């Protein structure tokens, strides 16, 4: 996977657009490719999970999105790290439980081998 935009801010935003669309499509190949091997996610209860746990959860067949939206973006570049803030909206089902939420988010993308990958969300 190679980044097409030359501008790093646009490249990060393109990665975020692909990430969001991959949720709607449950495109596991795109999700996996966009995750850093060092990916970390902190849940609201403080639970930490990594790439393997996220892929297992998404690939379980028990999760799908009717709505996945990422908007109101701001990107701050720190060398090969991008701090992306925005607003996320998700509606769907996870393990038989419906969800419908909107939240502000902060995530980190890192440039790895010429590709912007999600490191922390």
C-alpha positions in Angstrom: 0.0 0.0 0.0 1.5 3.3 -1.1 0.4 6.8 -0.1 -0.6 8.7 -3.2 -0.9 12.3 -1.8 2.4 14.1 -1.5 1.2 16.5 1.2 1.5 14.6 4.6 -1.6 16.1 6.0 -3.7 15.0 3.0 -2.0 11.6 3.2 -3.1 11.2 6.8 -6.6 12.3 6.0 -6.7 9.8 3.1 -5.7 7.0 5.5 -8.5 8.1 7.9 -11.0 8.1 5.0 -9.9 4.5 4.1 -10.1 3.5 7.8 -13.6 4.8 8.0 -14.8 3.2 4.8 -13.2 -0.1 5.8 -15.4 -0.2 8.9 -18.5 0.1 6.7 -17.3 -2.5 4.3 -15.7 -4.7 7.0 -12.7 -4.8 4.7 -10.3 -6.7 6.9 -7.4 -6.4 4.4 -7.6 -2.6 4.5 -8.1 -2.6 8.3 -5.1 -4.8 8.8 -2.9 -2.8 6.4 -3.8 0.5 8.1 -2.8 -0.8 11.5 0.7 -0.4 12.8 2.2 -3.7 14.2 2.5 -1.6 17.4 -1.1 -0.5 17.4 -2.7 0.2 20.8 -6.3 1.0 21.8 -7.3 2.1 25.2 -11.0 1.5 25.9 -13.0 3.9 28.2 -12.6 1.4 31.1 -8.8 1.5 30.7 -8.5 -1.9 29.0 -5.5 -2.0 26.5 -5.7 -4.1 23.3 -3.4 -4.4 20.3 -3.6 -5.2 16.6 -4.3 -9.0 17.1 -7.2 -8.3 19.5 -8.8 -5.7 17.2 -8.5 -7.9 14.1 -10.0 -10.9 16.0 -12.9 -8.7 17.2 -13.6 -7.3 13.7 -13.2 -10.6 12.0 -15.5 -12.4 14.4 -18.6 -11.8 12.2 -20.3 -10.3 15.2 -19.7 -6.7 14.4 -21.0 -4.5 11.7 -21.6 -0.8 11.1 -24.6 0.9 9.6 -22.9 4.3 10.0 -19.2 5.0 10.4 -18.3 8.6 10.0 -15.1 10.5 10.8 -15.3 14.3 10.5 -14.2 17.7 11.8 -10.5 16.8 11.4 -7.5 18.6 12.5 -4.0 17.2 11.9 -0.8 18.3 13.6 2.4 16.9 12.1 5.3 16.0 14.4 7.8 14.6 11.9 6.8 11.1 11.1 3.9 11.2 13.6 0.6 12.8 13.0 -1.9 13.7 15.7 -5.4 13.6 14.3 -8.3 14.9 16.2 -11.9 14.8 15.0 -15.4 13.5 15.6 -16.4 9.8 15.2 -20.0 8.6 14.8 -20.8 4.9 14.8 -24.1 3.0 14.6 -24.3 -0.8 14.3 -24.1 -4.1 16.2 -21.3 -5.7 18.2 -21.8 -9.2 19.7 -25.6 -8.8 19.4 -25.7 -5.5 21.2 -26.7 -2.4 19.2 -24.5 0.7 19.5 -25.1 4.3 18.5 -22.5 6.8 19.7 -20.7 9.9 18.8 -17.4 11.1 20.3 -14.5 13.4 19.9 -11.3 11.5 19.3 -7.5 11.8 19.3 -5.4 9.3 17.4 -1.8 8.9 16.2 -0.8 7.9 12.8 2.9 7.0 12.2 4.7 6.9 8.9 6.1 3.3 8.4 7.8 2.3 5.2 6.1 5.2 3.4 2.6 4.4 4.6 0.6 6.2 7.3 -0.7 3.6 9.8 -2.8 4.0 12.8 -0.7 3.6 15.9 -3.0 4.7 18.8 -6.7 5.4 19.1 
